[in-house]
Amino acid sequence: MQKPMFKEFMSDDEAVRAIEKLKMEVNTDNIYVITHDDGHTDRVADRTDANTVGIDETGFGVSIKNIFRNKGDELRAKLQELGFTEEEAEHLESQLDKGEVIVAVTEAPEGVSIKS
């Protein structure tokens, strides 16, 4: 599995601009938006047609476990399902705690980067 790429953004508008640029180079099925709040994640994803990390990415078993996890554990599990290591997931979850928006890309073509 190819390691996912990501970038952290302080605003929704920056994340939206980055996603719109990515859509010209990357299959939209491989672009994910993650925030600390499900409603916030859905709003950004809806603006850009980006994906959220759901049952398709995590599988049924992890999705059921996420119902009983605290938010931090749930976010780390979702990040790990995208291909981030446990340490990377912990770091990214701490950034989400600060209100950042994370744009992640799986299976990115070589030479593609996330730009705001």
C-alpha positions as CSV (number, residue, x, y, z in Angstrom):
1,M,0.0,0.0,0.0
2,Q,1.4,3.4,-1.0
3,K,1.9,5.8,1.9
4,P,-0.8,8.6,1.8
5,M,0.2,12.2,1.5
6,F,-1.4,14.9,3.5
7,K,-1.4,18.6,4.4
8,E,-2.8,20.4,7.3
9,F,-4.9,23.6,6.8
10,M,-6.0,26.2,9.3
11,S,-9.1,27.2,7.3
12,D,-11.8,25.5,5.3
13,D,-11.2,27.9,2.4
14,E,-7.5,26.9,2.1
15,A,-8.5,23.2,2.2
16,V,-11.2,23.7,-0.4
17,R,-8.7,25.5,-2.7
18,A,-6.2,22.7,-2.3
19,I,-8.8,20.0,-3.0
20,E,-10.0,21.8,-6.1
21,K,-6.4,21.9,-7.4
22,L,-5.9,18.2,-6.5
23,K,-9.0,17.2,-8.5
24,M,-7.2,18.1,-11.7
25,E,-4.4,15.6,-11.0
26,V,-5.8,12.9,-8.7
27,N,-8.8,10.6,-8.9
28,T,-11.4,12.2,-6.5
29,D,-12.0,8.7,-5.0
30,N,-8.5,9.1,-3.4
31,I,-9.0,12.6,-1.8
32,Y,-10.1,12.7,1.8
33,V,-11.0,15.5,4.2
34,I,-10.8,14.9,8.0
35,T,-11.6,17.3,10.8
36,H,-12.3,16.8,14.5
37,D,-16.1,17.2,14.0
38,D,-18.2,15.0,11.7
39,G,-20.5,17.8,10.7
40,H,-17.5,20.0,9.8
41,T,-15.9,17.2,7.8
42,D,-19.2,16.7,5.9
43,R,-19.5,20.4,5.1
44,V,-16.0,20.6,3.6
45,A,-16.4,17.3,1.8
46,D,-19.7,18.5,0.3
47,R,-18.2,21.7,-1.0
48,T,-15.5,19.8,-2.8
49,D,-16.9,16.3,-3.6
50,A,-14.0,14.9,-1.5
51,N,-14.4,11.8,0.6
52,T,-14.8,11.3,4.3
53,V,-13.4,8.2,6.0
54,G,-16.3,5.9,6.3
55,I,-17.3,2.2,6.3
56,D,-15.8,1.7,2.8
57,E,-12.4,2.7,4.1
58,T,-12.5,1.2,7.6
59,G,-14.6,-1.9,7.1
60,F,-17.6,-2.9,9.1
61,G,-15.7,-4.1,12.1
62,V,-13.8,-0.9,12.7
63,S,-16.9,1.2,12.0
64,I,-18.7,-0.7,14.8
65,K,-15.8,-0.3,17.2
66,N,-15.7,3.5,16.4
67,I,-19.2,3.8,17.7
68,F,-17.9,3.0,21.2
69,R,-14.5,4.8,21.0
70,N,-13.9,8.3,22.1
71,K,-13.4,10.9,19.3
72,G,-9.6,10.8,19.5
73,D,-9.4,7.0,19.2
74,E,-12.0,7.1,16.4
75,L,-9.9,9.6,14.4
76,R,-6.7,7.8,14.9
77,A,-8.3,4.5,13.8
78,K,-9.6,6.3,10.6
79,L,-6.2,7.8,9.9
80,Q,-4.6,4.4,10.3
81,E,-7.1,2.8,7.9
82,L,-6.0,5.4,5.3
83,G,-2.4,4.1,5.7
84,F,-0.8,6.3,8.3
85,T,1.3,4.8,11.0
86,E,0.2,4.8,14.6
87,E,2.7,7.7,15.3
88,E,1.5,9.7,12.3
89,A,-2.1,9.2,13.3
90,E,-1.4,10.4,16.8
91,H,0.3,13.5,15.5
92,L,-2.5,14.3,13.0
93,E,-5.1,13.7,15.6
94,S,-3.4,16.3,17.8
95,Q,-3.5,18.7,14.9
96,L,-7.2,18.1,14.5
97,D,-7.7,18.9,18.2
98,K,-6.3,22.3,17.4
99,G,-9.0,22.9,14.7
100,E,-7.0,22.1,11.7
101,V,-8.4,20.5,8.5
102,I,-6.4,17.6,7.0
103,V,-6.5,16.8,3.4
104,A,-5.2,13.4,2.6
105,V,-4.6,11.7,-0.7
106,T,-4.1,7.9,-1.2
107,E,-2.6,6.5,-4.3
108,A,-1.3,9.8,-5.5
109,P,0.6,9.8,-8.8
110,E,4.3,10.5,-8.6
111,G,5.1,14.2,-8.5
112,V,1.7,15.4,-7.2
113,S,1.7,17.5,-4.1
114,I,-0.9,19.2,-2.0
115,K,-0.8,23.0,-2.4
116,S,-3.0,25.6,-0.9
